[in-house]
């Protein structure tokens, strides 16, 4: 599942690169770039960050400080990890639910540059938080094997 998300995000990054190159070429060749270019680029970058959050979490490649976990006795460290796991589950589920409803509440509004429903770019929020929830749930509270000194 993480490889599928990586492939989708890789495609979005490539698309973003092509959009930016098109904008730069249009600016130099035509004297101006399309108005939709900046907007689409922004939406793609935000979607990439949100969709990769779950993958980064299960690989333990996110920025965090594990000093407290390393200093605590093993039973307390396990309790702290369980707390962190539950907290991520609750927060990601809550944000997924809230952002899903928000995405469809803005459907009557359109974006300035692309003239599409605001629902489409905002859908990256519930998708990203939903993936974070699923990946965290599948990983489990003690899924990341970290070296203890």
DAKALIN-V420704 format. One line per field, one symbol per residue. ss: DSSP state (2 for helix, 1 for strand, 0 for the rest). A space follows every 10 residues. Layout:
BEGIN
ss=???
END
This chain:
BEGIN
ss=0222222222 2222222222 2222222222 0000222222 2222222222 2222222200 0000002222 2002222222 2222222222 2222222222 2222200001 0000001222 2222222222 2222222220 000000000
END
